[in-house]
Amino acid sequence: MTPEDAASRAVEAVLFASEHPMNLDEIRAHVGSEMDVRAALAALEALYAGRGVELVRRGDRWHFQTAADLAHLLRRNREESRKLSRAGIETLAIIAYHEPVTRAEIEAIRGVQISKGTIDVLMEAGWVRPAGRREVPGRPLMYATTGGFLTHFGLSSRRDLPGIDDLKAAGLLDPVDLAFEALGENEGAEEPESETVIDDE
């Protein structure tokens, strides 16, 4: 067995047994710093490509997961205990595209106030985290997305977030919003909180 094969087997075993995605330093803590972990990950990624289980990278962390096209085989029908409101979805999108961002900045973009509960729900889901404080008067808390956000939405990094043209093509933008944009009247337009689909606030 070559040293490369031994390194790949060691890294494979560590990732397979881990309960959470691991970064390079965490893997090295198990297999030893003398092993070429990057090369082992590249070899494993190629080995598992196209198989039922794949090695994927989410941000700076690696883990094994079921191939996306086979996920339906493992899915169980279950009632979701809580769904995001429209306010929650919009807040998450603003944080993802503008992070790190403060509550005041989120409210300025949305045009309406958000309650503390909206961000709390996103933090409980593991998608949003505190990201320090803005060095301005009052030192407001900033928010950013987490590795869990990338994992849940199948993104390698924030660079994989869809652009405005992709969202339009997929029909994910509100036709009313598009109409305002075309007329140039969307600046300063306020959206009433009563439009929230399911209130989590």
Secondary structure as UniProt FT lines:
FT   HELIX           3..17
FT   HELIX           24..31
FT   TURN            33..34
FT   HELIX           37..48
FT   TURN            49..50
FT   STRAND          53..58
FT   TURN            59..60
FT   STRAND          61..66
FT   HELIX           68..73
FT   HELIX           86..98
FT   STRAND          101..102
FT   HELIX           103..110
FT   HELIX           116..124
FT   TURN            125..126
FT   STRAND          128..133
FT   TURN            137..138
FT   STRAND          141..145
FT   HELIX           147..152
FT   TURN            153..154
FT   HELIX           158..160
FT   HELIX           164..169
FT   TURN            170..171
FT   HELIX           175..183
FT   TURN            187..188
FT   HELIX           193..195
//
